[in-house]
């Protein structure tokens, strides 16, 4: 896991899938705010009424994922 400006890169460098639980990220609190996975274009957390402060992702073997906070 490493920050690149406003993007968070996650790498699974193992031959097995792993589940990653991120906490302490700025939670999307307002409608329209969200965390987006740029590799899949999937929204992984959205503003109200979604739970805040924790994002869980499953990374495939040798997977690279990049998250960005979008307002």
C-alpha positions as a Markdown table, in Angstrom:
| # | Residue | x | y | z |
|---|---|---|---|---|
| 1 | Unk | 0.0 | 0.0 | 0.0 |
| 2 | Unk | 1.4 | 3.4 | -1.0 |
| 3 | Unk | 0.0 | 6.9 | -1.5 |
| 4 | Unk | 0.7 | 8.6 | -4.9 |
| 5 | Unk | -0.6 | 12.1 | -4.4 |
| 6 | Unk | -4.4 | 11.6 | -4.1 |
| 7 | Unk | -4.3 | 8.0 | -5.2 |
| 8 | Unk | -3.8 | 4.9 | -3.0 |
| 9 | Unk | -2.1 | 1.9 | -4.7 |
| 10 | Unk | -2.7 | -1.6 | -3.3 |
| 11 | Unk | -0.6 | -4.5 | -4.5 |
| 12 | Unk | -1.0 | -8.2 | -3.9 |
| 13 | Unk | 2.4 | -9.8 | -4.7 |
| 14 | Unk | 1.4 | -13.3 | -3.6 |
| 15 | Unk | 0.1 | -16.2 | -5.7 |
| 16 | Unk | -3.1 | -16.4 | -3.6 |
| 17 | Unk | -6.0 | -13.9 | -3.2 |
| 18 | Unk | -6.0 | -11.7 | -0.2 |
| 19 | Unk | -8.7 | -9.6 | 1.5 |
| 20 | Unk | -7.6 | -6.1 | 2.5 |
| 21 | Unk | -9.4 | -4.0 | 5.1 |
| 22 | Unk | -8.6 | -0.4 | 5.0 |
| 23 | Unk | -9.5 | 1.8 | 8.0 |
| 24 | Unk | -8.7 | 5.4 | 8.8 |
| 25 | Unk | -9.4 | 6.7 | 5.3 |
| 26 | Unk | -11.4 | 9.8 | 5.0 |
| 27 | Unk | -14.9 | 8.4 | 4.9 |
| 28 | Unk | -17.3 | 9.6 | 2.2 |
| 29 | Unk | -19.7 | 11.6 | 4.3 |
| 30 | Unk | -21.7 | 13.7 | 1.8 |
| 31 | Unk | -23.9 | 12.5 | -0.9 |
| 32 | Unk | -21.8 | 12.4 | -4.1 |
| 33 | Unk | -18.5 | 11.7 | -2.3 |
| 34 | Unk | -17.1 | 8.2 | -3.0 |
| 35 | Unk | -14.0 | 6.0 | -3.1 |
| 36 | Unk | -13.5 | 4.6 | -6.6 |
| 37 | Unk | -11.3 | 1.7 | -7.7 |
| 38 | Unk | -9.7 | 3.0 | -10.9 |
| 39 | Unk | -8.7 | -0.6 | -12.0 |
| 40 | Unk | -12.3 | -1.7 | -12.2 |
| 41 | Unk | -14.2 | 1.6 | -12.1 |
| 42 | Unk | -16.1 | 0.2 | -9.2 |
| 43 | Unk | -17.3 | 2.4 | -6.4 |
| 44 | Unk | -16.1 | 0.8 | -3.2 |
| 45 | Unk | -17.6 | 3.3 | -0.7 |
| 46 | Unk | -20.2 | 6.1 | -1.1 |
| 47 | Unk | -21.6 | 8.9 | 1.0 |
| 48 | Unk | -24.7 | 8.5 | 3.2 |
| 49 | Unk | -26.1 | 6.1 | 4.1 |
| 50 | Unk | -23.1 | 3.8 | 3.6 |
| 51 | Unk | -20.9 | 2.8 | 6.6 |
| 52 | Unk | -18.0 | 5.0 | 7.2 |
| 53 | Unk | -14.3 | 4.7 | 7.8 |
| 54 | Unk | -13.6 | 1.2 | 6.5 |
| 55 | Unk | -13.2 | -0.3 | 3.0 |
| 56 | Unk | -12.8 | -4.0 | 2.3 |
| 57 | Unk | -11.4 | -5.3 | -1.0 |
| 58 | Unk | -10.4 | -8.7 | -2.3 |
| 59 | Unk | -7.2 | -8.6 | -4.4 |
| 60 | Unk | -6.6 | -11.4 | -6.9 |
| 61 | Unk | -3.1 | -13.0 | -7.1 |
| 62 | Unk | -0.6 | -10.4 | -8.3 |
| 63 | Unk | -3.3 | -7.8 | -8.5 |
| 64 | Unk | -2.7 | -4.0 | -8.6 |
| 65 | Unk | -5.6 | -1.7 | -7.5 |
| 66 | Unk | -5.7 | 2.1 | -7.3 |
| 67 | Unk | -8.3 | 4.0 | -5.2 |
| 68 | Unk | -9.1 | 7.6 | -5.6 |
| 69 | Unk | -11.4 | 9.8 | -3.5 |
| 70 | Unk | -14.0 | 11.6 | -5.7 |
| 71 | Unk | -16.2 | 14.4 | -4.7 |
